[in-house]
């Protein structure tokens, strides 16, 4: 979880210069005092690769739906009026987060105060995370994919709990998969990128999975070698880092946030593109190609930003996995209570 400053982020200060009256023509003064704006240039590492290093976050797109609401049709971006309204919502949320007490008539829960969560600092311009197909909808699931086990529903975290296998791999603190790890979710959206000659390493804040990506053109590992995060190989296309990942374990994680949803198959191939577009912004895109799960490939994309003070925090998850023990023992206790009640009737 990154360190947060709530309220509008302080921007660059504009310093006004007062020009003394002279006999020089105004055009000459403007030419001398207003040099052309400098164009941002992609920085390079000492060995010459585009420099993408730092901790990047997808926080600004928290709440952006995967699939586009029908009312937007093929429109990927909000209008200026819609963005202004969303800016007001963000400012209102920031104000609410500063309140550390609850109203006298409010129901108090066991969760942390709202300001502990991650928040967008500015409105995400996109109407959906899916950018292709143009309608912003994930393609249809194939019939054989519709019955795959997907763990507990993402909406309630309340599985049947007959065994630990009724819980998703994310709830069990194992993995969210490649795609599920980078989506903007309620917290833990940091992506730390470290480069060395011939390698790029990407470490996710949540679950702390590190992807070490070779750039030397070596082939993928044998198809017999598979993992939750797959086998990644990267190369540069201009200033864009392109990462192709294969060799996934099938039926483990999905193409949705936190790895929930219909599991992807062992035929999955991901092609990611990381393109730095400014000093503090990067464009991320991933093409999901799974011929055993979806009727056609589709593309997801959104911006990643660097923010002052943002860094990856420890992801302790279950703190010794007590949550799993407690969830299963709690389910057994509920069953005993229900059985006793049934005998008493």
Secondary structure by P-SEA (a helix, b strand, c coil): cccccccccccbbbbbbbbccccccaaaaaaaacccccccccccccccccccccbbbccccccccccccccccccccccaaaaaaaaaaaaaaaaaaaccccccccccccccccccbbbbcccccccccccccccccccccccccccccccccccccccccccccccccccccccccccccccccccccbbbbbbcccbbbbbbccccccccccccccccccccccccccbbbbbbcccbbbbbbccccccccccccccccccccccbbbbbbbbbccccbbbbbbbbbbcccccbbbbbbbbbbcccccccccccccccaaaaaaaaaaaaaaaaaaaaaaaac
